[in-house]
Amino acid sequence: MEGSEVFEVGESVAIQPEGTIGTVAVEADETGYFTISVEGEEPRRVTADNLRRYEAPRELEETAVAEPPSVFEQLGKDYSTAREDRRETFPILPGRFHGNLLMRAKPVDPIKRKKKVRRIAKTGINDEVEARYAAEIIAEACDCILVRMGDGEDPMPAHLVPDSGLGDEPVRFDQRLGKVVPPLGEILTGSESPAAIVRLLFKGNLDALDAFYVEVDQWLKEASPTEGDEEDGEGTERPS
């Protein structure tokens, strides 16, 4: 037995040459045979030369990999997004600005919209009233004015453009929009309301203003639900 490997009782071993896995039940006797316990079989007597230490393969540690959400998971998240957190981006006058000037919209309280409709309905409906209402809703829905710096680039908030000098707050339909669109800045006096700036940006083009309003309004109807909207039977349609 001199030079033979020593195996301890309870140690796992592989019996050669077939590789059967067993456990040392009795240490080697005077003839050099170990008694090996094999599950489901009679104990075997095996010499050290025909035994190999056995180590169970280590289970690979599962690496937590963040899987992208499935389309269903993403739809679920979109459905559950709180009303106040919903946002959507709309190009402003794409035929003129080529998709480089955009408005990120936020929900508008439908109750406020209803009140506007009721108020202006009392004064009578005409093109001017409709344009004023559309401009007010667009201005109120504006969360931020975005600009696209180049083809293929994602739009970014105008106030975050390097060296823009637009301050720390998002640009909306305020006087700073005149720096984003210099020709607009040339006609702003500093006293215009947000709704008035909307109309100046559209240069009195009521068809373009109406088309933009309709697009934003459709999203607002989906993104701005409140409990009880359907109960009072009054919608938030544009006055007509």
ChimeraX attribute file (.defattr): number of C-alpha atoms within 10 A of each C-alpha:
attribute: neighborCount
match mode: 1-to-1
recipient: residues
	/A:1	13
	/A:2	5
	/A:3	7
	/A:4	10
	/A:5	12
	/A:6	12
	/A:7	19
	/A:8	14
	/A:9	15
	/A:10	14
	/A:11	14
	/A:12	21
	/A:13	23
	/A:14	18
	/A:15	23
	/A:16	15
	/A:17	9
	/A:18	8
	/A:19	13
	/A:20	12
	/A:21	19
	/A:22	23
	/A:23	22
	/A:24	23
	/A:25	19
	/A:26	17
	/A:27	16
	/A:28	21
	/A:29	11
	/A:30	8
	/A:31	8
	/A:32	16
	/A:33	18
	/A:34	24
	/A:35	20
	/A:36	28
	/A:37	20
	/A:38	17
	/A:39	11
	/A:40	6
	/A:41	8
	/A:42	9
	/A:43	17
	/A:44	16
	/A:45	17
	/A:46	17
	/A:47	20
	/A:48	19
	/A:49	14
	/A:50	14
	/A:51	24
	/A:52	17
	/A:53	14
	/A:54	15
	/A:55	10
	/A:56	7
	/A:57	6
	/A:58	6
	/A:59	6
	/A:60	6
	/A:61	6
	/A:62	6
	/A:63	6
	/A:64	6
	/A:65	6
	/A:66	6
	/A:67	6
	/A:68	8
	/A:69	10
	/A:70	9
	/A:71	9
	/A:72	9
	/A:73	11
	/A:74	12
	/A:75	12
	/A:76	11
	/A:77	12
	/A:78	11
	/A:79	11
	/A:80	9
	/A:81	12
	/A:82	11
	/A:83	17
	/A:84	12
	/A:85	9
	/A:86	14
	/A:87	16
	/A:88	15
	/A:89	17
	/A:90	17
	/A:91	18
	/A:92	21
	/A:93	18
	/A:94	12
	/A:95	9
	/A:96	9
	/A:97	13
	/A:98	13
	/A:99	16
	/A:100	20
	/A:101	22
	/A:102	23
	/A:103	25
	/A:104	18
	/A:105	22
	/A:106	24
	/A:107	24
	/A:108	21
	/A:109	18
	/A:110	18
	/A:111	16
	/A:112	12
	/A:113	18
	/A:114	16
	/A:115	12
	/A:116	17
	/A:117	19
	/A:118	13
	/A:119	11
	/A:120	15
	/A:121	14
	/A:122	8
	/A:123	9
	/A:124	10
	/A:125	12
	/A:126	11
	/A:127	10
	/A:128	10
	/A:129	16
	/A:130	18
	/A:131	19
	/A:132	16
	/A:133	20
	/A:134	26
	/A:135	24
	/A:136	21
	/A:137	21
	/A:138	26
	/A:139	22
	/A:140	18
	/A:141	21
	/A:142	23
	/A:143	20
	/A:144	21
	/A:145	25
	/A:146	27
	/A:147	23
	/A:148	18
	/A:149	14
	/A:150	9
	/A:151	10
	/A:152	7
	/A:153	10
	/A:154	11
	/A:155	19
	/A:156	17
	/A:157	18
	/A:158	27
	/A:159	23
	/A:160	17
	/A:161	14
	/A:162	8
	/A:163	8
	/A:164	11
	/A:165	12
	/A:166	17
	/A:167	12
	/A:168	8
	/A:169	11
	/A:170	18
	/A:171	22
	/A:172	24
	/A:173	25
	/A:174	19
	/A:175	19
	/A:176	21
	/A:177	21
	/A:178	18
	/A:179	15
	/A:180	19
	/A:181	13
	/A:182	12
	/A:183	11
	/A:184	18
	/A:185	16
	/A:186	10
	/A:187	11
	/A:188	18
	/A:189	8
	/A:190	11
	/A:191	10
	/A:192	14
	/A:193	13
	/A:194	19
	/A:195	21
	/A:196	18
	/A:197	24
	/A:198	24
	/A:199	21
	/A:200	16
	/A:201	20
	/A:202	18
	/A:203	12
	/A:204	12
	/A:205	12
	/A:206	16
	/A:207	11
	/A:208	15
	/A:209	21
	/A:210	15
	/A:211	13
	/A:212	19
	/A:213	20
	/A:214	15
	/A:215	11
	/A:216	24
	/A:217	21
	/A:218	11
	/A:219	16
	/A:220	23
	/A:221	16
	/A:222	10
	/A:223	22
	/A:224	17
	/A:225	16
	/A:226	11
	/A:227	6
	/A:228	8
	/A:229	13
	/A:230	10
	/A:231	7
	/A:232	7
	/A:233	7
	/A:234	10
	/A:235	14
	/A:236	18
	/A:237	13
	/A:238	16
	/A:239	17
	/A:240	11
